Amino acid sequence: MSILEVYIEHKTIKLNTRFSYLHMHPVLKGTRVKVNFHNQICIAMVVSCTEYTSDIEKSYLDQKITLKPILEIIDPLPILNDELLQLGEQVALDTLSSVMSCYQTMLPKMLKPNSTAKIARVERMVHFESEPIKTTDRQKAILDELRSVDKPYTALKKEFGTPLDTLIKNGCLSTYDREMNYSPKPYEKISVPYELSDAQNNAYEAIKTSPQSVLCLYGPTGSGKTELYLKLAEDAMLSGKQALILVPEIALTPLMIKRVQDRFGQDVIVYHSHLNDHERYLQYLRVLSKESLVVVGTRSAVWLPFDRLDIIVLDEEHDHSYKQESAPRYHSRDIAIHRAKHFGCKVILGSATPSFETYARALKGVYGLIQLPKRISGILPTVTVVPPDYRFNPIFSSQAVVAIQHRLDHHQQIIILLNRRGYAPVYQCLQCFSSVSCPHCDRLLSVHKENHLLKCHSCDYQTPLIHVCPVCGHDELRMIGIGTQRVEGELQRLFPSAKVLRMDSDSTSRKNAHEQILDTFQNHQADILCGTQMIAKGLDIPNVTLSLILDIDKSLLRTDYRSVEDAFDLMVQAAGRSGRGDLQGEVIFQSALKDHYAIKLAIKHDYPAFFHKEMSYRQLGQNPPYTYLIYITLTHKEEIVAQSEAFAMYEAFKQMEIDVLGPSDLGKLKDIYRYRLIVKGKDLSHLRDKVSSVINQKSTKSDVVADVNPMAVL
């Protein structure tokens, strides 16, 4: 008899503890089982299995505890190894989440703890058995197709119809189920000899010899960071180990994948959310099979079941996409560091604009600091600031129009960034001046003109574009503000002979859309690429000689303490897309705030000076990285419940003498009211303990969510 300790899949955070069950035989750790929990059939993860001795039995009897047997073992073999089981428990403590939510995040959908779905997708195959005495012409054609090779039933049925079923019924053909395989496009290595520059070689040697396991690799855009990543991955492969290269956006994966596949061919695994469930499952199994390989992926790839990692890279490590905004609210950087400790390998945090947390730790010596001092080409683009001129054009200044036309005349390419999708963010009545808002959120609806819709960018509610004000009935409404769809339309009007592409979350919702758009632009089948912040990162297209950044002022004037850092990052990263080849690049910031220190320092590409300037303001406000923050958000369908419980929690923190702000009303989202508290302190461990204590002690009707070291404001 064995006693099993399990975590149970349950919404209630107070059940985030181990529960004990019995089984006649030992059960391997990391397997899923079914259990009866308070008369509910639940899925649980086994994390411990020990012999059920007489002493243990007596202890339970003394406590008047009767252990139940498990109902069923789901997995024949473990789906999580010891390292990941322990990591899940640690991350749950770090993020104030449940352990099971961490295990959920680690696994592809087909293996999630609460899933009892069949693990593999199958297709019905048809097999030739015998020749019938008499056949029709169509039956003969079917048999000829199948004499030497089995084929999928679906394809044959589509081609031949009823005669196929007749042959199966008569026993001339048989069928069976076969697991469908995910086969990425064959990709041969392209042997491109590359010699590291002196600066790259110095950085490479510094990385290899550094005694520190976490290293900040800082260098301007175009300084050759990617080639260093590839060299480090190559070292891992040559030593029979594994490498993980993380990128923040799916939009960047096609570009990084191509670079990596050119170097390593079929030894590359791709892992991101635009793969379907079956594809993710099969890629997961490839890692589980202990191959020597290089993995390129977005945030979720950090959880893959490696067994001999040699290097972990976070490219564009400053990017907010590395922080997950649903439970467990982890940062990929933190998971990478945990895993590097286990494997004894290095973590490279690469960026032209490192996050303040990373750069501050590097300057203090907590992390190593490796620098690439300048661009490979040695030439940075020229940067100018021009004010918007709404009398000339609602979107583009006259200088911007002239600059775009000049580049088009010379058959060069242009990138235009506006960090707002849709056509217009506000749809306002000219009579009563009310704006059309979402019925489920405290948000305005944005106009999406190409499909004649009003959309909520918070809950995805959409409704046909209306022409009568819902408040006063007036039939004159106007679109206010600009989004990427409007920019695209204005470009087509101003430059009718130019081919314009748009890249935002609307235009890239289809599978492989990112890759198709980027391939088209990279092959110069389009002249202008406009889009949101996803086009500011990682694009390396030599023929791009102009980057135009629109309406940066809104980012600079946000009330979030990170707003200026985010705006600076966006300006520098977007500017870095221009002039990466032999041609001189140009950058235009369209802004009315030309004297703002972030703009002045972005023009000079002077990240260190910006860091020190902005840190002085952070210190005055005692904001991160000088302190740690934890957001506590209470949500309920009744506003008074969320509000009153938030104030009660505020009082609990004040009694503990914890620095607490709020509660602030975040407004309604998806018909749920939200109130937030912010707790602040210099000792993160102490702060976490206090927050955990309050959340666990307070009985609330509201759902309570904690976010440790938050990135998002709302």
Secondary structure as GFF3:
##gff-version 3
##sequence-region A 1 714
A	DSSP	beta_strand	2	8	.	.	.	ID=ss1
A	DSSP	three_ten_helix	13	15	.	.	.	ID=ss2
A	DSSP	beta_strand	19	23	.	.	.	ID=ss3
A	DSSP	beta_strand	32	37	.	.	.	ID=ss4
A	DSSP	beta_strand	40	51	.	.	.	ID=ss5
A	DSSP	alpha_helix	54	62	.	.	.	ID=ss6
A	DSSP	beta_strand	72	73	.	.	.	ID=ss7
A	DSSP	alpha_helix	82	95	.	.	.	ID=ss8
A	DSSP	alpha_helix	99	106	.	.	.	ID=ss9
A	DSSP	three_ten_helix	109	111	.	.	.	ID=ss10
A	DSSP	beta_strand	122	128	.	.	.	ID=ss11
A	DSSP	alpha_helix	137	146	.	.	.	ID=ss12
A	DSSP	beta_strand	151	152	.	.	.	ID=ss13
A	DSSP	alpha_helix	153	160	.	.	.	ID=ss14
A	DSSP	alpha_helix	162	169	.	.	.	ID=ss15
A	DSSP	beta_strand	173	179	.	.	.	ID=ss16
A	DSSP	alpha_helix	198	209	.	.	.	ID=ss17
A	DSSP	beta_strand	214	218	.	.	.	ID=ss18
A	DSSP	alpha_helix	225	238	.	.	.	ID=ss19
A	DSSP	beta_strand	242	246	.	.	.	ID=ss20
A	DSSP	three_ten_helix	250	252	.	.	.	ID=ss21
A	DSSP	alpha_helix	253	264	.	.	.	ID=ss22
A	DSSP	beta_strand	268	271	.	.	.	ID=ss23
A	DSSP	alpha_helix	277	288	.	.	.	ID=ss24
A	DSSP	beta_strand	294	297	.	.	.	ID=ss25
A	DSSP	three_ten_helix	299	303	.	.	.	ID=ss26
A	DSSP	beta_strand	309	315	.	.	.	ID=ss27
A	DSSP	three_ten_helix	320	322	.	.	.	ID=ss28
A	DSSP	alpha_helix	332	343	.	.	.	ID=ss29
A	DSSP	beta_strand	346	351	.	.	.	ID=ss30
A	DSSP	alpha_helix	356	364	.	.	.	ID=ss31
A	DSSP	beta_strand	368	371	.	.	.	ID=ss32
A	DSSP	beta_strand	382	386	.	.	.	ID=ss33
A	DSSP	alpha_helix	398	409	.	.	.	ID=ss34
A	DSSP	beta_strand	413	417	.	.	.	ID=ss35
A	DSSP	beta_strand	426	429	.	.	.	ID=ss36
A	DSSP	beta_strand	446	448	.	.	.	ID=ss37
A	DSSP	three_ten_helix	449	451	.	.	.	ID=ss38
A	DSSP	beta_strand	453	455	.	.	.	ID=ss39
A	DSSP	beta_strand	462	464	.	.	.	ID=ss40
A	DSSP	beta_strand	477	480	.	.	.	ID=ss41
A	DSSP	alpha_helix	484	494	.	.	.	ID=ss42
A	DSSP	beta_strand	500	503	.	.	.	ID=ss43
A	DSSP	alpha_helix	513	522	.	.	.	ID=ss44
A	DSSP	beta_strand	528	531	.	.	.	ID=ss45
A	DSSP	three_ten_helix	533	536	.	.	.	ID=ss46
A	DSSP	beta_strand	544	550	.	.	.	ID=ss47
A	DSSP	alpha_helix	553	556	.	.	.	ID=ss48
A	DSSP	alpha_helix	563	575	.	.	.	ID=ss49
A	DSSP	beta_strand	586	590	.	.	.	ID=ss50
A	DSSP	alpha_helix	597	603	.	.	.	ID=ss51
A	DSSP	alpha_helix	607	621	.	.	.	ID=ss52
A	DSSP	beta_strand	628	636	.	.	.	ID=ss53
A	DSSP	alpha_helix	639	655	.	.	.	ID=ss54
A	DSSP	beta_strand	659	669	.	.	.	ID=ss55
A	DSSP	beta_strand	672	681	.	.	.	ID=ss56
A	DSSP	alpha_helix	684	697	.	.	.	ID=ss57
A	DSSP	beta_strand	703	708	.	.	.	ID=ss58
###
